[in-house]
Amino acid sequence: MQVSQEEGESFEALLRRFSQKVKRAGVLSEFKRKRFFVSKGVERREKMKKSQQRQRRKSQRD
C-alpha cells in the first residue's frame, strides 16, 4: 500500500486515508485469517456454522 501526501494535507489526514485504503483492501483481515493454519474441514465447518447463525438471525427478524 502506498499513499502520497497531497499539497496542504496534514499528516493525520494522510494517515487516515492510508488506514481506510488498507481496510478496504482487506490486508489486515487477510493477515489475521492466514496467521494460523486451518484445515479445509475445519474451515468448511466454521463457514457452515456462520451461515446457520446468519439464517437464524434473519428468520428472527421476519
PASEBA-1860 file (N, C-alpha, C; in nm, 3 decimals):
! residues 62
1> MQVSQEEG> 0.084/-0.118/0.000/0.000/0.000/0.000/0.088/0.124/0.000 ~ 0.048/0.219/-0.078/0.125/0.341/-0.087/0.030/0.459/-0.103 ~ 0.056/0.563/-0.024/-0.024/0.685/-0.030/0.073/0.802/-0.033 ~ 0.054/0.892/-0.128/0.141/1.009/-0.134/0.067/1.129/-0.076 ~ 0.142/1.213/-0.010/0.082/1.329/0.057/0.047/1.436/-0.047 ~ -0.078/1.480/-0.040/-0.123/1.584/-0.131/-0.086/1.721/-0.074 ~ -0.086/1.820/-0.157/-0.046/1.954/-0.116/-0.142/2.008/-0.010 ~ -0.088/2.054/0.101/-0.169/2.111/0.208/-0.237/2.007/0.296
9> ESFEALLR> -0.207/1.880/0.278/-0.271/1.774/0.356/-0.189/1.748/0.483 ~ -0.257/1.740/0.596/-0.188/1.714/0.722/-0.149/1.567/0.732 ~ -0.058/1.539/0.824/-0.015/1.401/0.843/-0.130/1.315/0.894 ~ -0.215/1.370/0.981/-0.329/1.295/1.034/-0.425/1.253/0.922 ~ -0.449/1.345/0.829/-0.537/1.314/0.715/-0.474/1.208/0.625 ~ -0.344/1.217/0.608/-0.271/1.118/0.527/-0.279/0.980/0.592 ~ -0.259/0.977/0.723/-0.266/0.850/0.796/-0.407/0.792/0.791 ~ -0.509/0.876/0.804/-0.649/0.832/0.797/-0.679/0.773/0.659
17> RFSQKVKR> -0.631/0.838/0.554/-0.652/0.791/0.418/-0.582/0.657/0.395 ~ -0.461/0.644/0.450/-0.388/0.518/0.439/-0.462/0.406/0.512 ~ -0.509/0.433/0.632/-0.582/0.333/0.711/-0.707/0.286/0.638 ~ -0.780/0.380/0.578/-0.900/0.345/0.504/-0.867/0.257/0.383 ~ -0.758/0.290/0.316/-0.717/0.214/0.198/-0.679/0.071/0.238 ~ -0.608/0.056/0.348/-0.569/-0.077/0.397/-0.692/-0.157/0.437 ~ -0.787/-0.091/0.504/-0.908/-0.160/0.548/-0.991/-0.206/0.430 ~ -1.008/-0.121/0.329/-1.086/-0.156/0.210/-1.022/-0.271/0.133
25> AGVLSEFK> -0.890/-0.274/0.130/-0.820/-0.380/0.057/-0.825/-0.512/0.133 ~ -0.856/-0.508/0.261/-0.866/-0.631/0.340/-0.733/-0.691/0.378 ~ -0.630/-0.609/0.385/-0.495/-0.658/0.414/-0.487/-0.716/0.554 ~ -0.537/-0.644/0.654/-0.527/-0.691/0.792/-0.613/-0.814/0.817 ~ -0.734/-0.815/0.765/-0.820/-0.930/0.786/-0.762/-1.055/0.721 ~ -0.701/-1.038/0.604/-0.636/-1.150/0.535/-0.518/-1.201/0.617 ~ -0.442/-1.109/0.673/-0.327/-1.148/0.755/-0.374/-1.225/0.878 ~ -0.477/-1.176/0.946/-0.528/-1.243/1.065/-0.583/-1.380/1.031
33> RKRFFVSK> -0.648/-1.392/0.916/-0.707/-1.519/0.875/-0.598/-1.622/0.845 ~ -0.488/-1.579/0.787/-0.381/-1.671/0.749/-0.275/-1.688/0.857 ~ -0.298/-1.629/0.972/-0.198/-1.634/1.078/-0.172/-1.776/1.126 ~ -0.276/-1.857/1.135/-0.264/-1.995/1.178/-0.321/-2.086/1.070 ~ -0.263/-2.204/1.059/-0.311/-2.300/0.960/-0.446/-2.355/1.006 ~ -0.543/-2.357/0.916/-0.674/-2.414/0.943/-0.703/-2.512/0.831 ~ -0.732/-2.638/0.868/-0.756/-2.739/0.766/-0.885/-2.709/0.690 ~ -0.899/-2.769/0.574/-1.017/-2.746/0.490/-1.145/-2.787/0.561
41> GVERREKM> -1.141/-2.899/0.635/-1.259/-2.948/0.706/-1.305/-2.850/0.813 ~ -1.211/-2.799/0.891/-1.244/-2.703/0.997/-1.296/-2.574/0.935 ~ -1.233/-2.530/0.827/-1.276/-2.409/0.758/-1.420/-2.424/0.708 ~ -1.452/-2.541/0.650/-1.586/-2.568/0.599/-1.688/-2.569/0.712 ~ -1.654/-2.634/0.825/-1.747/-2.638/0.939/-1.774/-2.499/0.995 ~ -1.669/-2.415/1.005/-1.686/-2.278/1.054/-1.776/-2.198/0.959 ~ -1.755/-2.219/0.831/-1.837/-2.149/0.731/-1.983/-2.187/0.744 ~ -2.010/-2.316/0.761/-2.147/-2.365/0.778/-2.209/-2.308/0.906
49> KKSQQRQR> -2.131/-2.306/1.013/-2.179/-2.255/1.142/-2.218/-2.107/1.130 ~ -2.133/-2.028/1.066/-2.164/-1.887/1.048/-2.287/-1.867/0.961 ~ -2.300/-1.950/0.858/-2.416/-1.943/0.770/-2.544/-1.972/0.847 ~ -2.542/-2.074/0.931/-2.660/-2.109/1.010/-2.696/-1.998/1.108 ~ -2.595/-1.934/1.166/-2.620/-1.823/1.258/-2.687/-1.707/1.184 ~ -2.637/-1.677/1.063/-2.698/-1.570/0.983/-2.842/-1.602/0.950 ~ -2.869/-1.727/0.913/-3.005/-1.769/0.880/-3.098/-1.756/1.001 ~ -3.049/-1.796/1.120/-3.131/-1.783/1.242/-3.165/-1.638/1.271
57> RKSQRD> -3.062/-1.550/1.260/-3.086/-1.408/1.285/-3.185/-1.351/1.185 ~ -3.171/-1.391/1.059/-3.260/-1.342/0.954/-3.404/-1.389/0.979 ~ -3.421/-1.514/1.020/-3.555/-1.566/1.045/-3.618/-1.502/1.169 ~ -3.539/-1.462/1.266/-3.590/-1.397/1.386/-3.641/-1.257/1.354 ~ -3.578/-1.190/1.257/-3.620/-1.054/1.219/-3.753/-1.054/1.145 ~ -3.780/-1.159/1.071/-3.903/-1.166/0.991/-4.026/-1.193/1.072
END
